[in-house]
Amino acid sequence: MSHTQAQKEKNQAAGTSVLAAIGLTAFKLIVGIATNSLGILAEAAHSALDLAAALMTWFAVRVSGKPADHDHQFGHGKIENLSALFETLLLLLTSVWIIYEAVQRLFYKTEDVEVSIWSFIVMATSIVVDVNRSRMLYKIARKYNSQALEADALHFATDIWSSSVVIIGLVGVTIARFVPGLSWMVQADAIAALVVAVIVIYVSGELGWRTIRALLDTAPEGKRNQIVKLVEALEGVEDCHAVRIRPSGASWFVDLHITMDGECTLNEAHAVTEIIEKEIHRILPGSDATVHVEPPEMVGT
């Protein structure tokens, strides 16, 4: 698969996500205002942030695919990590607003929620759309190791659960109207909104932590030892050390030093480095590996 084809598929996936976010945001906002449902309005706000995040992801995917240049010698992959950080901050701000409004409705003011067939239609539509786009994004993210698309896919996967919670809240409000003994369930809509907020905060925390680790160049757990073990098992390699792994969007930059017999030819040393680079690429797809060969007497100097 060529780089151009891979970039095209990633751009198409991100663009489709943007279109879906536009449609869902508008649909939820209209129904939420018409029914005065905080749960649906919370989901509309959530979808609005989904739209902002999808736009950011679309932009990040396009920019991250650009080759390295004089000013960005390691490429533009970090823009994917910044995109995820931006998405995290938006989600946290939304959660604060949802919690505030839910607490207001539960303890300080009463709002009548008008539950109609459209309330259920919009949420069911949301679930169907999110199921399809999260699967699509996961597929492309795994295929091309795109952290930005993976973050989007995770985000929309949690939307499925939050939409389901809102439906439960709407069912509770409906039951409260027809069963006097269960009048307390009229607050189910606000409670559902709180649950949505908790889900969003949890996802934001997970995404934010991963983003911060990437921005701080944290190496993937266990990969260093895996590389050392694999390289030292190769014929002709006496030692593998000074292994450094740096993430950048969908790519990895790996530097390592190996010790070989000082009497081996340049062709022999080069052949070993070629094998090592291929093996590292198998462990970390999309990686750019640099192997430095040293004779035994150079180690530690």
ChimeraX commands (.cxc) that place a marker at each C-alpha (Angstrom):
marker #1 position 0.00,0.00,0.00 radius 0.5
marker #1 position 1.53,3.32,-1.10 radius 0.5
marker #1 position 1.81,6.32,1.20 radius 0.5
marker #1 position -0.54,8.27,-1.08 radius 0.5
marker #1 position -3.23,5.57,-0.91 radius 0.5
marker #1 position -2.87,5.27,2.86 radius 0.5
marker #1 position -3.22,9.04,3.28 radius 0.5
marker #1 position -6.27,9.04,0.99 radius 0.5
marker #1 position -8.02,6.38,3.08 radius 0.5
marker #1 position -7.22,8.20,6.33 radius 0.5
marker #1 position -8.52,11.50,4.92 radius 0.5
marker #1 position -11.72,9.83,3.71 radius 0.5
marker #1 position -12.34,8.25,7.11 radius 0.5
marker #1 position -11.79,11.56,8.90 radius 0.5
marker #1 position -13.98,13.43,6.38 radius 0.5
marker #1 position -16.84,10.94,6.76 radius 0.5
marker #1 position -16.64,11.38,10.53 radius 0.5
marker #1 position -16.99,15.16,10.11 radius 0.5
marker #1 position -20.13,14.81,7.97 radius 0.5
marker #1 position -21.69,12.39,10.46 radius 0.5
marker #1 position -20.94,14.77,13.34 radius 0.5
marker #1 position -22.60,17.69,11.53 radius 0.5
marker #1 position -25.78,15.70,10.92 radius 0.5
marker #1 position -26.04,14.32,14.45 radius 0.5
marker #1 position -25.34,17.66,16.13 radius 0.5
marker #1 position -28.08,19.42,14.17 radius 0.5
marker #1 position -30.59,16.60,14.72 radius 0.5
marker #1 position -29.98,16.37,18.48 radius 0.5
marker #1 position -30.06,20.15,18.96 radius 0.5
marker #1 position -33.41,20.51,17.20 radius 0.5
marker #1 position -35.04,17.65,19.11 radius 0.5
marker #1 position -33.43,18.68,22.43 radius 0.5
marker #1 position -34.79,22.24,22.17 radius 0.5
marker #1 position -38.21,21.01,21.07 radius 0.5
marker #1 position -38.53,18.55,23.97 radius 0.5
marker #1 position -36.51,20.49,26.60 radius 0.5
marker #1 position -34.60,17.30,27.40 radius 0.5
marker #1 position -31.33,17.99,29.21 radius 0.5
marker #1 position -30.16,14.52,28.32 radius 0.5
marker #1 position -30.61,15.15,24.60 radius 0.5
marker #1 position -29.21,18.69,24.89 radius 0.5
marker #1 position -26.21,17.24,26.71 radius 0.5
marker #1 position -25.80,14.81,23.85 radius 0.5
marker #1 position -26.15,17.70,21.36 radius 0.5
marker #1 position -23.35,19.54,23.15 radius 0.5
marker #1 position -21.35,16.33,23.16 radius 0.5
marker #1 position -21.93,15.94,19.41 radius 0.5
marker #1 position -20.91,19.57,18.86 radius 0.5
marker #1 position -17.61,18.75,20.51 radius 0.5
marker #1 position -17.47,15.59,18.44 radius 0.5
marker #1 position -17.72,17.85,15.41 radius 0.5
marker #1 position -14.92,20.09,16.66 radius 0.5
marker #1 position -12.82,17.03,17.46 radius 0.5
marker #1 position -13.60,15.42,14.09 radius 0.5
marker #1 position -12.58,18.63,12.29 radius 0.5
marker #1 position -9.39,18.77,14.31 radius 0.5
marker #1 position -8.71,15.10,13.55 radius 0.5
marker #1 position -9.35,15.66,9.85 radius 0.5
marker #1 position -6.91,18.59,9.87 radius 0.5
marker #1 position -4.35,16.66,11.94 radius 0.5
marker #1 position -4.47,13.61,9.67 radius 0.5
marker #1 position -3.93,15.78,6.59 radius 0.5
marker #1 position -1.00,17.69,8.13 radius 0.5
marker #1 position 0.63,14.66,9.81 radius 0.5
marker #1 position 0.90,12.96,6.44 radius 0.5
marker #1 position 3.27,15.63,5.14 radius 0.5
marker #1 position 6.89,14.50,4.78 radius 0.5
marker #1 position 9.67,15.86,6.98 radius 0.5
marker #1 position 11.08,19.23,5.99 radius 0.5
marker #1 position 13.85,21.60,7.07 radius 0.5
marker #1 position 11.85,22.93,10.05 radius 0.5
marker #1 position 10.22,19.61,11.04 radius 0.5
marker #1 position 12.99,17.06,10.66 radius 0.5
marker #1 position 11.04,14.29,12.40 radius 0.5
marker #1 position 7.94,14.89,10.29 radius 0.5
marker #1 position 4.58,16.35,11.36 radius 0.5
marker #1 position 3.23,13.40,13.37 radius 0.5
marker #1 position 3.02,15.30,16.67 radius 0.5
marker #1 position 0.05,17.25,15.30 radius 0.5
marker #1 position -2.01,14.09,15.88 radius 0.5
marker #1 position -1.09,14.16,19.56 radius 0.5
marker #1 position -1.96,17.86,19.83 radius 0.5
marker #1 position -5.30,17.09,18.20 radius 0.5
marker #1 position -6.04,14.49,20.87 radius 0.5
marker #1 position -5.08,16.95,23.62 radius 0.5
marker #1 position -7.41,19.58,22.17 radius 0.5
marker #1 position -10.22,17.03,22.06 radius 0.5
marker #1 position -9.60,16.11,25.70 radius 0.5
marker #1 position -9.88,19.70,26.89 radius 0.5
marker #1 position -13.13,20.22,24.97 radius 0.5
marker #1 position -14.64,17.09,26.48 radius 0.5
marker #1 position -13.74,18.13,30.01 radius 0.5
marker #1 position -15.31,21.58,29.55 radius 0.5
marker #1 position -18.50,20.01,28.25 radius 0.5
marker #1 position -18.65,17.65,31.21 radius 0.5
marker #1 position -18.47,20.57,33.65 radius 0.5
marker #1 position -21.43,22.26,31.92 radius 0.5
marker #1 position -23.50,19.06,31.87 radius 0.5
marker #1 position -22.88,18.39,35.57 radius 0.5
marker #1 position -23.79,21.97,36.51 radius 0.5
marker #1 position -27.09,21.86,34.59 radius 0.5
marker #1 position -27.98,18.41,35.93 radius 0.5
marker #1 position -27.39,19.48,39.55 radius 0.5
marker #1 position -29.50,22.58,38.96 radius 0.5
marker #1 position -32.42,20.47,37.71 radius 0.5
marker #1 position -32.09,17.87,40.43 radius 0.5
marker #1 position -31.96,20.25,43.42 radius 0.5
marker #1 position -32.77,23.85,42.51 radius 0.5
marker #1 position -35.22,24.12,39.63 radius 0.5
marker #1 position -37.85,22.06,37.87 radius 0.5
marker #1 position -37.92,21.66,34.12 radius 0.5
marker #1 position -40.62,19.82,32.22 radius 0.5
marker #1 position -39.24,17.36,29.71 radius 0.5
marker #1 position -41.48,16.61,26.75 radius 0.5
marker #1 position -40.77,13.06,25.64 radius 0.5
marker #1 position -41.91,12.33,22.10 radius 0.5
marker #1 position -41.23,9.69,19.50 radius 0.5
marker #1 position -38.60,12.03,18.08 radius 0.5
marker #1 position -36.68,11.88,21.35 radius 0.5
marker #1 position -36.16,8.16,20.85 radius 0.5
marker #1 position -35.62,8.41,17.09 radius 0.5
marker #1 position -32.77,10.90,17.42 radius 0.5
marker #1 position -30.97,8.84,20.05 radius 0.5
marker #1 position -31.47,5.57,18.15 radius 0.5
marker #1 position -30.14,7.27,15.01 radius 0.5
marker #1 position -27.15,8.49,17.00 radius 0.5
marker #1 position -26.35,4.96,18.17 radius 0.5
marker #1 position -26.58,3.52,14.63 radius 0.5
marker #1 position -24.35,6.25,13.18 radius 0.5
marker #1 position -21.79,5.97,16.01 radius 0.5
marker #1 position -21.59,2.18,15.69 radius 0.5
marker #1 position -20.81,2.46,11.98 radius 0.5
marker #1 position -18.32,5.33,12.17 radius 0.5
marker #1 position -16.46,3.94,15.19 radius 0.5
marker #1 position -15.99,0.63,13.36 radius 0.5
marker #1 position -14.79,2.44,10.24 radius 0.5
marker #1 position -12.35,4.61,12.20 radius 0.5
marker #1 position -11.01,1.67,14.22 radius 0.5
marker #1 position -10.41,-0.27,11.00 radius 0.5
marker #1 position -8.41,2.52,9.36 radius 0.5
marker #1 position -6.63,3.44,12.62 radius 0.5
marker #1 position -5.38,-0.12,13.11 radius 0.5
marker #1 position -4.48,-0.51,9.46 radius 0.5
marker #1 position -2.25,2.60,9.44 radius 0.5
marker #1 position -1.43,2.96,13.17 radius 0.5
marker #1 position -3.10,6.38,13.34 radius 0.5
marker #1 position -3.43,7.64,16.91 radius 0.5
marker #1 position -5.69,10.52,15.87 radius 0.5
marker #1 position -8.20,8.23,14.18 radius 0.5
marker #1 position -7.97,5.76,17.06 radius 0.5
marker #1 position -8.83,8.53,19.51 radius 0.5
marker #1 position -11.80,9.51,17.36 radius 0.5
marker #1 position -12.95,5.89,17.20 radius 0.5
marker #1 position -12.70,5.51,20.99 radius 0.5
marker #1 position -14.62,8.72,21.44 radius 0.5
marker #1 position -17.50,7.63,19.22 radius 0.5
marker #1 position -17.58,4.17,20.75 radius 0.5
marker #1 position -18.30,5.75,24.15 radius 0.5
marker #1 position -21.00,7.88,22.52 radius 0.5
marker #1 position -22.92,4.66,21.94 radius 0.5
marker #1 position -23.06,4.02,25.70 radius 0.5
marker #1 position -23.91,7.61,26.57 radius 0.5
marker #1 position -26.75,7.66,24.01 radius 0.5
marker #1 position -28.08,4.43,25.52 radius 0.5
marker #1 position -28.05,6.07,28.96 radius 0.5
marker #1 position -30.06,9.02,27.64 radius 0.5
marker #1 position -32.67,6.64,26.21 radius 0.5
marker #1 position -32.96,5.03,29.64 radius 0.5
marker #1 position -33.50,8.48,31.13 radius 0.5
marker #1 position -36.25,9.25,28.61 radius 0.5
marker #1 position -37.93,5.94,29.42 radius 0.5
marker #1 position -37.83,6.88,33.10 radius 0.5
marker #1 position -39.55,10.23,32.44 radius 0.5
marker #1 position -42.23,8.46,30.40 radius 0.5
marker #1 position -42.88,5.93,33.17 radius 0.5
marker #1 position -43.17,8.72,35.76 radius 0.5
marker #1 position -46.00,10.30,33.78 radius 0.5
marker #1 position -48.11,7.17,33.62 radius 0.5
marker #1 position -47.29,5.56,36.98 radius 0.5
marker #1 position -47.99,8.00,39.88 radius 0.5
marker #1 position -46.07,5.87,42.37 radius 0.5
marker #1 position -42.91,6.33,40.33 radius 0.5
marker #1 position -43.08,10.11,40.00 radius 0.5
marker #1 position -39.49,10.40,41.21 radius 0.5
marker #1 position -38.38,8.96,37.86 radius 0.5
marker #1 position -39.14,12.35,36.28 radius 0.5
marker #1 position -35.59,13.19,37.36 radius 0.5
marker #1 position -34.23,10.31,35.30 radius 0.5
marker #1 position -33.36,12.70,32.47 radius 0.5
marker #1 position -31.04,14.79,34.67 radius 0.5
marker #1 position -29.55,11.67,36.22 radius 0.5
marker #1 position -28.91,10.30,32.74 radius 0.5
marker #1 position -27.12,13.55,31.89 radius 0.5
marker #1 position -24.87,13.09,34.94 radius 0.5
marker #1 position -24.01,9.57,33.82 radius 0.5
marker #1 position -23.15,10.92,30.36 radius 0.5
marker #1 position -20.84,13.48,31.99 radius 0.5
marker #1 position -19.09,10.78,34.04 radius 0.5
marker #1 position -18.57,8.68,30.91 radius 0.5
marker #1 position -17.14,11.68,29.06 radius 0.5
marker #1 position -14.79,12.52,31.97 radius 0.5
marker #1 position -13.53,8.93,32.08 radius 0.5
marker #1 position -12.86,8.85,28.34 radius 0.5
marker #1 position -11.23,12.29,28.50 radius 0.5
marker #1 position -8.92,11.13,31.28 radius 0.5
marker #1 position -7.85,8.04,29.34 radius 0.5
marker #1 position -7.31,10.01,26.15 radius 0.5
marker #1 position -5.56,12.87,27.95 radius 0.5
marker #1 position -3.13,10.54,29.72 radius 0.5
marker #1 position -2.20,8.80,26.47 radius 0.5
marker #1 position -1.76,12.16,24.76 radius 0.5
marker #1 position 0.50,13.52,27.49 radius 0.5
marker #1 position 2.62,10.35,27.39 radius 0.5
marker #1 position 3.01,10.73,23.62 radius 0.5
marker #1 position 3.90,14.42,23.87 radius 0.5
marker #1 position 6.51,13.56,26.53 radius 0.5
marker #1 position 8.01,10.95,24.19 radius 0.5
marker #1 position 7.17,8.06,26.52 radius 0.5
marker #1 position 8.30,4.78,24.99 radius 0.5
marker #1 position 5.68,2.02,24.56 radius 0.5
marker #1 position 5.75,-0.40,27.48 radius 0.5
marker #1 position 7.79,-3.53,26.90 radius 0.5
marker #1 position 8.92,-2.63,23.37 radius 0.5
marker #1 position 12.49,-1.70,24.37 radius 0.5
marker #1 position 13.15,-5.07,25.98 radius 0.5
marker #1 position 11.49,-6.82,23.05 radius 0.5
marker #1 position 13.79,-5.04,20.59 radius 0.5
marker #1 position 16.94,-5.74,22.66 radius 0.5
marker #1 position 16.08,-9.43,22.98 radius 0.5
marker #1 position 15.37,-9.77,19.27 radius 0.5
marker #1 position 18.51,-7.89,18.14 radius 0.5
marker #1 position 20.89,-9.71,20.50 radius 0.5
marker #1 position 19.59,-13.04,19.16 radius 0.5
marker #1 position 20.80,-12.18,15.64 radius 0.5
marker #1 position 23.98,-13.82,14.37 radius 0.5
marker #1 position 26.94,-11.49,14.54 radius 0.5
marker #1 position 25.46,-9.13,17.15 radius 0.5
marker #1 position 27.28,-9.23,20.49 radius 0.5
marker #1 position 25.32,-6.56,22.32 radius 0.5
marker #1 position 22.42,-4.12,21.88 radius 0.5
marker #1 position 22.27,-0.94,23.98 radius 0.5
marker #1 position 21.31,2.76,24.03 radius 0.5
marker #1 position 17.86,1.95,22.64 radius 0.5
marker #1 position 15.63,5.02,22.33 radius 0.5
marker #1 position 12.03,5.03,21.10 radius 0.5
marker #1 position 10.18,8.24,20.32 radius 0.5
marker #1 position 6.50,8.37,19.25 radius 0.5
marker #1 position 5.32,10.91,16.69 radius 0.5
marker #1 position 1.67,10.60,15.67 radius 0.5
marker #1 position 1.28,7.34,13.78 radius 0.5
marker #1 position 5.05,6.81,13.54 radius 0.5
marker #1 position 7.92,5.75,15.78 radius 0.5
marker #1 position 11.55,6.85,15.67 radius 0.5
marker #1 position 13.94,4.22,17.02 radius 0.5
marker #1 position 17.66,4.70,17.64 radius 0.5
marker #1 position 19.92,1.91,18.92 radius 0.5
marker #1 position 23.56,0.89,19.11 radius 0.5
marker #1 position 24.85,-2.63,18.46 radius 0.5
marker #1 position 28.26,-4.20,19.06 radius 0.5
marker #1 position 29.76,-6.40,16.32 radius 0.5
marker #1 position 33.12,-7.98,15.68 radius 0.5
marker #1 position 35.47,-5.21,14.63 radius 0.5
marker #1 position 36.90,-7.45,11.92 radius 0.5
marker #1 position 33.60,-7.86,10.05 radius 0.5
marker #1 position 33.28,-6.13,6.69 radius 0.5
marker #1 position 31.18,-3.04,6.05 radius 0.5
marker #1 position 28.87,-5.10,3.84 radius 0.5
marker #1 position 28.32,-7.63,6.63 radius 0.5
marker #1 position 27.55,-4.89,9.16 radius 0.5
marker #1 position 25.19,-3.17,6.76 radius 0.5
marker #1 position 23.34,-6.42,6.06 radius 0.5
marker #1 position 22.74,-6.91,9.79 radius 0.5
marker #1 position 21.42,-3.35,10.20 radius 0.5
marker #1 position 18.99,-3.97,7.33 radius 0.5
marker #1 position 17.64,-7.05,9.11 radius 0.5
marker #1 position 17.34,-5.14,12.38 radius 0.5
marker #1 position 15.41,-2.30,10.73 radius 0.5
marker #1 position 12.95,-4.77,9.17 radius 0.5
marker #1 position 12.43,-6.54,12.50 radius 0.5
marker #1 position 11.85,-3.24,14.32 radius 0.5
marker #1 position 9.33,-2.27,11.67 radius 0.5
marker #1 position 7.53,-5.56,12.36 radius 0.5
marker #1 position 7.41,-4.79,16.11 radius 0.5
marker #1 position 6.52,-1.11,15.61 radius 0.5
marker #1 position 4.79,-0.64,12.23 radius 0.5
marker #1 position 5.50,2.73,10.65 radius 0.5
marker #1 position 8.80,3.10,12.51 radius 0.5
marker #1 position 11.94,4.84,11.29 radius 0.5
marker #1 position 14.95,3.01,12.73 radius 0.5
marker #1 position 18.58,4.12,12.90 radius 0.5
marker #1 position 21.19,1.52,13.86 radius 0.5
marker #1 position 24.71,2.53,14.94 radius 0.5
marker #1 position 27.36,-0.21,14.75 radius 0.5
marker #1 position 30.31,-0.25,17.18 radius 0.5
marker #1 position 33.28,-2.57,17.70 radius 0.5
marker #1 position 33.56,-4.11,21.20 radius 0.5
marker #1 position 36.33,-1.75,22.34 radius 0.5
marker #1 position 34.06,1.29,21.69 radius 0.5
marker #1 position 31.32,0.24,24.15 radius 0.5
marker #1 position 31.21,2.51,27.19 radius 0.5
marker #1 position 33.55,5.12,25.70 radius 0.5
marker link #1:1,2 radius 0.2
marker link #1:2,3 radius 0.2
marker link #1:3,4 radius 0.2
marker link #1:4,5 radius 0.2
marker link #1:5,6 radius 0.2
marker link #1:6,7 radius 0.2
marker link #1:7,8 radius 0.2
marker link #1:8,9 radius 0.2
marker link #1:9,10 radius 0.2
marker link #1:10,11 radius 0.2
marker link #1:11,12 radius 0.2
marker link #1:12,13 radius 0.2
marker link #1:13,14 radius 0.2
marker link #1:14,15 radius 0.2
marker link #1:15,16 radius 0.2
marker link #1:16,17 radius 0.2
marker link #1:17,18 radius 0.2
marker link #1:18,19 radius 0.2
marker link #1:19,20 radius 0.2
marker link #1:20,21 radius 0.2
marker link #1:21,22 radius 0.2
marker link #1:22,23 radius 0.2
marker link #1:23,24 radius 0.2
marker link #1:24,25 radius 0.2
marker link #1:25,26 radius 0.2
marker link #1:26,27 radius 0.2
marker link #1:27,28 radius 0.2
marker link #1:28,29 radius 0.2
marker link #1:29,30 radius 0.2
marker link #1:30,31 radius 0.2
marker link #1:31,32 radius 0.2
marker link #1:32,33 radius 0.2
marker link #1:33,34 radius 0.2
marker link #1:34,35 radius 0.2
marker link #1:35,36 radius 0.2
marker link #1:36,37 radius 0.2
marker link #1:37,38 radius 0.2
marker link #1:38,39 radius 0.2
marker link #1:39,40 radius 0.2
marker link #1:40,41 radius 0.2
marker link #1:41,42 radius 0.2
marker link #1:42,43 radius 0.2
marker link #1:43,44 radius 0.2
marker link #1:44,45 radius 0.2
marker link #1:45,46 radius 0.2
marker link #1:46,47 radius 0.2
marker link #1:47,48 radius 0.2
marker link #1:48,49 radius 0.2
marker link #1:49,50 radius 0.2
marker link #1:50,51 radius 0.2
marker link #1:51,52 radius 0.2
marker link #1:52,53 radius 0.2
marker link #1:53,54 radius 0.2
marker link #1:54,55 radius 0.2
marker link #1:55,56 radius 0.2
marker link #1:56,57 radius 0.2
marker link #1:57,58 radius 0.2
marker link #1:58,59 radius 0.2
marker link #1:59,60 radius 0.2
marker link #1:60,61 radius 0.2
marker link #1:61,62 radius 0.2
marker link #1:62,63 radius 0.2
marker link #1:63,64 radius 0.2
marker link #1:64,65 radius 0.2
marker link #1:65,66 radius 0.2
marker link #1:66,67 radius 0.2
marker link #1:67,68 radius 0.2
marker link #1:68,69 radius 0.2
marker link #1:69,70 radius 0.2
marker link #1:70,71 radius 0.2
marker link #1:71,72 radius 0.2
marker link #1:72,73 radius 0.2
marker link #1:73,74 radius 0.2
marker link #1:74,75 radius 0.2
marker link #1:75,76 radius 0.2
marker link #1:76,77 radius 0.2
marker link #1:77,78 radius 0.2
marker link #1:78,79 radius 0.2
marker link #1:79,80 radius 0.2
marker link #1:80,81 radius 0.2
marker link #1:81,82 radius 0.2
marker link #1:82,83 radius 0.2
marker link #1:83,84 radius 0.2
marker link #1:84,85 radius 0.2
marker link #1:85,86 radius 0.2
marker link #1:86,87 radius 0.2
marker link #1:87,88 radius 0.2
marker link #1:88,89 radius 0.2
marker link #1:89,90 radius 0.2
marker link #1:90,91 radius 0.2
marker link #1:91,92 radius 0.2
marker link #1:92,93 radius 0.2
marker link #1:93,94 radius 0.2
marker link #1:94,95 radius 0.2
marker link #1:95,96 radius 0.2
marker link #1:96,97 radius 0.2
marker link #1:97,98 radius 0.2
marker link #1:98,99 radius 0.2
marker link #1:99,100 radius 0.2
marker link #1:100,101 radius 0.2
marker link #1:101,102 radius 0.2
marker link #1:102,103 radius 0.2
marker link #1:103,104 radius 0.2
marker link #1:104,105 radius 0.2
marker link #1:105,106 radius 0.2
marker link #1:106,107 radius 0.2
marker link #1:107,108 radius 0.2
marker link #1:108,109 radius 0.2
marker link #1:109,110 radius 0.2
marker link #1:110,111 radius 0.2
marker link #1:111,112 radius 0.2
marker link #1:112,113 radius 0.2
marker link #1:113,114 radius 0.2
marker link #1:114,115 radius 0.2
marker link #1:115,116 radius 0.2
marker link #1:116,117 radius 0.2
marker link #1:117,118 radius 0.2
marker link #1:118,119 radius 0.2
marker link #1:119,120 radius 0.2
marker link #1:120,121 radius 0.2
marker link #1:121,122 radius 0.2
marker link #1:122,123 radius 0.2
marker link #1:123,124 radius 0.2
marker link #1:124,125 radius 0.2
marker link #1:125,126 radius 0.2
marker link #1:126,127 radius 0.2
marker link #1:127,128 radius 0.2
marker link #1:128,129 radius 0.2
marker link #1:129,130 radius 0.2
marker link #1:130,131 radius 0.2
marker link #1:131,132 radius 0.2
marker link #1:132,133 radius 0.2
marker link #1:133,134 radius 0.2
marker link #1:134,135 radius 0.2
marker link #1:135,136 radius 0.2
marker link #1:136,137 radius 0.2
marker link #1:137,138 radius 0.2
marker link #1:138,139 radius 0.2
marker link #1:139,140 radius 0.2
marker link #1:140,141 radius 0.2
marker link #1:141,142 radius 0.2
marker link #1:142,143 radius 0.2
marker link #1:143,144 radius 0.2
marker link #1:144,145 radius 0.2
marker link #1:145,146 radius 0.2
marker link #1:146,147 radius 0.2
marker link #1:147,148 radius 0.2
marker link #1:148,149 radius 0.2
marker link #1:149,150 radius 0.2
marker link #1:150,151 radius 0.2
marker link #1:151,152 radius 0.2
marker link #1:152,153 radius 0.2
marker link #1:153,154 radius 0.2
marker link #1:154,155 radius 0.2
marker link #1:155,156 radius 0.2
marker link #1:156,157 radius 0.2
marker link #1:157,158 radius 0.2
marker link #1:158,159 radius 0.2
marker link #1:159,160 radius 0.2
marker link #1:160,161 radius 0.2
marker link #1:161,162 radius 0.2
marker link #1:162,163 radius 0.2
marker link #1:163,164 radius 0.2
marker link #1:164,165 radius 0.2
marker link #1:165,166 radius 0.2
marker link #1:166,167 radius 0.2
marker link #1:167,168 radius 0.2
marker link #1:168,169 radius 0.2
marker link #1:169,170 radius 0.2
marker link #1:170,171 radius 0.2
marker link #1:171,172 radius 0.2
marker link #1:172,173 radius 0.2
marker link #1:173,174 radius 0.2
marker link #1:174,175 radius 0.2
marker link #1:175,176 radius 0.2
marker link #1:176,177 radius 0.2
marker link #1:177,178 radius 0.2
marker link #1:178,179 radius 0.2
marker link #1:179,180 radius 0.2
marker link #1:180,181 radius 0.2
marker link #1:181,182 radius 0.2
marker link #1:182,183 radius 0.2
marker link #1:183,184 radius 0.2
marker link #1:184,185 radius 0.2
marker link #1:185,186 radius 0.2
marker link #1:186,187 radius 0.2
marker link #1:187,188 radius 0.2
marker link #1:188,189 radius 0.2
marker link #1:189,190 radius 0.2
marker link #1:190,191 radius 0.2
marker link #1:191,192 radius 0.2
marker link #1:192,193 radius 0.2
marker link #1:193,194 radius 0.2
marker link #1:194,195 radius 0.2
marker link #1:195,196 radius 0.2
marker link #1:196,197 radius 0.2
marker link #1:197,198 radius 0.2
marker link #1:198,199 radius 0.2
marker link #1:199,200 radius 0.2
marker link #1:200,201 radius 0.2
marker link #1:201,202 radius 0.2
marker link #1:202,203 radius 0.2
marker link #1:203,204 radius 0.2
marker link #1:204,205 radius 0.2
marker link #1:205,206 radius 0.2
marker link #1:206,207 radius 0.2
marker link #1:207,208 radius 0.2
marker link #1:208,209 radius 0.2
marker link #1:209,210 radius 0.2
marker link #1:210,211 radius 0.2
marker link #1:211,212 radius 0.2
marker link #1:212,213 radius 0.2
marker link #1:213,214 radius 0.2
marker link #1:214,215 radius 0.2
marker link #1:215,216 radius 0.2
marker link #1:216,217 radius 0.2
marker link #1:217,218 radius 0.2
marker link #1:218,219 radius 0.2
marker link #1:219,220 radius 0.2
marker link #1:220,221 radius 0.2
marker link #1:221,222 radius 0.2
marker link #1:222,223 radius 0.2
marker link #1:223,224 radius 0.2
marker link #1:224,225 radius 0.2
marker link #1:225,226 radius 0.2
marker link #1:226,227 radius 0.2
marker link #1:227,228 radius 0.2
marker link #1:228,229 radius 0.2
marker link #1:229,230 radius 0.2
marker link #1:230,231 radius 0.2
marker link #1:231,232 radius 0.2
marker link #1:232,233 radius 0.2
marker link #1:233,234 radius 0.2
marker link #1:234,235 radius 0.2
marker link #1:235,236 radius 0.2
marker link #1:236,237 radius 0.2
marker link #1:237,238 radius 0.2
marker link #1:238,239 radius 0.2
marker link #1:239,240 radius 0.2
marker link #1:240,241 radius 0.2
marker link #1:241,242 radius 0.2
marker link #1:242,243 radius 0.2
marker link #1:243,244 radius 0.2
marker link #1:244,245 radius 0.2
marker link #1:245,246 radius 0.2
marker link #1:246,247 radius 0.2
marker link #1:247,248 radius 0.2
marker link #1:248,249 radius 0.2
marker link #1:249,250 radius 0.2
marker link #1:250,251 radius 0.2
marker link #1:251,252 radius 0.2
marker link #1:252,253 radius 0.2
marker link #1:253,254 radius 0.2
marker link #1:254,255 radius 0.2
marker link #1:255,256 radius 0.2
marker link #1:256,257 radius 0.2
marker link #1:257,258 radius 0.2
marker link #1:258,259 radius 0.2
marker link #1:259,260 radius 0.2
marker link #1:260,261 radius 0.2
marker link #1:261,262 radius 0.2
marker link #1:262,263 radius 0.2
marker link #1:263,264 radius 0.2
marker link #1:264,265 radius 0.2
marker link #1:265,266 radius 0.2
marker link #1:266,267 radius 0.2
marker link #1:267,268 radius 0.2
marker link #1:268,269 radius 0.2
marker link #1:269,270 radius 0.2
marker link #1:270,271 radius 0.2
marker link #1:271,272 radius 0.2
marker link #1:272,273 radius 0.2
marker link #1:273,274 radius 0.2
marker link #1:274,275 radius 0.2
marker link #1:275,276 radius 0.2
marker link #1:276,277 radius 0.2
marker link #1:277,278 radius 0.2
marker link #1:278,279 radius 0.2
marker link #1:279,280 radius 0.2
marker link #1:280,281 radius 0.2
marker link #1:281,282 radius 0.2
marker link #1:282,283 radius 0.2
marker link #1:283,284 radius 0.2
marker link #1:284,285 radius 0.2
marker link #1:285,286 radius 0.2
marker link #1:286,287 radius 0.2
marker link #1:287,288 radius 0.2
marker link #1:288,289 radius 0.2
marker link #1:289,290 radius 0.2
marker link #1:290,291 radius 0.2
marker link #1:291,292 radius 0.2
marker link #1:292,293 radius 0.2
marker link #1:293,294 radius 0.2
marker link #1:294,295 radius 0.2
marker link #1:295,296 radius 0.2
marker link #1:296,297 radius 0.2
marker link #1:297,298 radius 0.2
marker link #1:298,299 radius 0.2
marker link #1:299,300 radius 0.2
marker link #1:300,301 radius 0.2
view
